[in-house]
């Protein structure tokens, strides 16, 4: 469900995507509102689920996660029980940081982070390949991150 935003709400969303730690005073100044109306607008966006949370961007390499892999997963058949069991295992594995249901030759695309190639191999061989319903996987590795977690383009 798409929501229509006015110019001020768009400015609020753009500013918070750039710097989520802005105080209400700083945000109000940045978008040209007084503090109380700005806070009401932010709370309204939170209540609508447009702003779903706040978090810090952590440099994965500095926390020891040197490998990023994109794993294409093909399931044996589309049995609801096996699919749900597969998705539960995906949810439990902390090193799988994204999971997308896909169209095309593969059913799911996983983004996996690991400490090393040996660690990734363990996650793939002892984990993902043993998840319920998995027929096969194909992995590709990121050589260089060019753009990551870019702000969403909020129309003008």
Secondary structure, DSSP 8 states (H G I E B T S, - for coil): ------HHHHHHHHHHHH-TT--HHHHHHHHT--HHHHHHHHHHHHHTTSS--------TGGGT--EEEEEEEEESS--HHHHHHHHHHHHH-TTEEEEEE-SSS-SEEEEEEESSHHHHHHIIIIIGGGSTTEEEEEEEE-S--S--S-------
